[in-house]
Amino acid sequence: MKLSVIVPVYNEAATITEVVRRVLAVHVLKELVIVDDGSTDGTREFLRQLPPDEATVLFHERNLGKGAAIRTALEHVSGEIV
């Protein structure tokens, strides 16, 4: 069974590195789907550097809110559990 972990982010430059590290460290079959919701603090630049085998990263051009970020992520998950 595959777990899909969705992470909506907005201006999380101070915490995103640790969040990604902790999710990837869990030893279960999983995928990580991150949606940047228009960050302006460097979060986007960090996410652009993530290898595609570590996470699916999606970007909103402007801040649409947490609900919109979650809906965007849900369109890209493939796990049985989200």
Secondary structure, DSSP 8 states (H G I E B T S, - for coil): --EEEEEEESS-TTTHHHHHHHHHHS-SSEEEEEEEES--SSHHHHHHTS-TTT-EEEEESS---HHHHHHHHHTT---SB-
